Amino acid sequence: MPNRWAGVTIDCVDVERVADFWSALLDRPRLPSRPGWVYLGQPGDPQPRLNFQPVTEPKHGKARLHLDVVVDDIDQGIAQVIALGGRFTGERHDFDEGVVVVMADLEEHEFCLVQYC
């Protein structure tokens, strides 16, 4: 059997708050989870599951792995992230393939919004 990607785990000080942000952004419901954790999605879903794991220390420095979120309209995507409490980092890249902007969630986890041409 080939290996397959099942999910991504995000360390959070405030698991509930960060999970609610991602649930609203990706329109993925919260599912039953381990105590203290929150899961968006389940094994076998078409999209990998997001797991929110409680930690006591805040994030320090730039993440070496991030999510890319595809949007139909980059400006509407930025507005949605900001309305949910996230922020635009000011970093934008315009490529022949489309536009990429770097955003951050409520605990400064960086991610990219991507609009393909």
C-alpha positions in Angstrom: 0.0 0.0 0.0 1.5 3.4 -0.9 2.0 6.0 1.8 -0.6 8.8 1.9 -0.9 12.2 3.5 -3.6 12.0 6.2 -3.5 15.4 8.0 -1.6 18.3 9.5 -1.3 19.1 13.2 -1.1 22.7 14.4 0.2 23.5 17.8 -1.9 26.1 19.6 -2.1 27.9 22.9 -5.8 28.5 22.4 -7.0 25.5 20.5 -10.7 26.4 20.5 -10.1 29.9 19.1 -7.6 28.8 16.4 -9.7 25.8 15.3 -12.8 28.1 15.0 -10.8 30.4 12.7 -9.8 27.5 10.4 -13.2 25.9 10.5 -14.8 29.1 9.3 -12.0 29.8 6.7 -12.2 26.4 5.2 -15.9 25.7 5.8 -15.0 22.4 7.6 -17.0 21.4 10.7 -15.5 20.4 14.0 -15.7 16.7 14.7 -15.4 14.6 17.9 -11.8 14.9 19.1 -9.5 13.9 21.9 -9.9 15.9 25.1 -8.2 19.3 24.6 -7.8 18.8 20.8 -10.0 19.8 17.9 -10.2 17.9 14.6 -11.5 19.3 11.3 -12.2 16.4 9.1 -11.7 12.7 9.6 -9.4 10.1 8.1 -10.6 9.2 4.6 -11.9 12.7 3.8 -11.0 14.1 0.4 -9.0 16.8 2.1 -6.4 16.0 4.8 -7.7 16.4 8.4 -6.5 19.4 10.4 -5.6 18.6 14.0 -5.3 21.4 16.6 -3.0 20.3 19.5 -2.7 22.2 22.8 0.7 23.5 23.8 1.7 25.9 26.5 4.3 28.0 24.7 3.5 30.5 21.9 4.9 30.2 18.4 8.4 31.7 17.9 9.9 32.5 14.5 8.8 31.6 11.0 7.2 28.3 10.4 9.1 26.0 8.1 5.9 24.4 6.8 2.7 26.1 5.9 -0.7 25.6 4.2 -1.7 27.0 0.9 -5.4 27.9 0.6 -6.8 28.3 -2.9 -9.3 31.2 -3.3 -11.3 32.4 -6.3 -10.6 36.1 -5.5 -7.5 37.1 -3.7 -9.0 40.4 -2.4 -12.1 38.6 -1.0 -9.8 36.0 0.5 -7.7 38.6 2.3 -10.9 40.3 3.6 -12.3 37.0 4.9 -9.1 36.2 6.8 -9.0 39.7 8.3 -12.7 39.5 9.3 -12.0 36.2 11.0 -9.3 37.8 13.1 -6.2 36.9 11.0 -3.9 39.3 9.3 -2.2 40.1 6.0 1.6 40.1 6.5 2.1 42.5 3.7 3.9 39.9 1.6 2.5 39.4 -1.9 3.9 37.6 -4.9 2.6 37.9 -8.5 3.6 35.0 -10.7 2.6 34.0 -14.2 0.6 31.2 -12.6 -1.3 33.5 -10.2 -1.1 35.5 -7.0 0.2 34.4 -3.6 -0.2 36.4 -0.4 1.1 35.5 3.0 -1.4 35.6 5.8 -1.3 34.7 9.5 -4.0 33.2 11.7 -4.8 34.2 15.3 -1.6 32.8 16.7 0.6 34.0 13.9 0.8 30.6 12.0 1.7 31.8 8.5 -0.2 30.4 5.5 -0.7 31.5 1.9 -3.8 32.4 0.0 -3.4 31.4 -3.6 -5.4 32.6 -6.7 -4.4 30.7 -9.8 -4.9 32.4 -13.2 
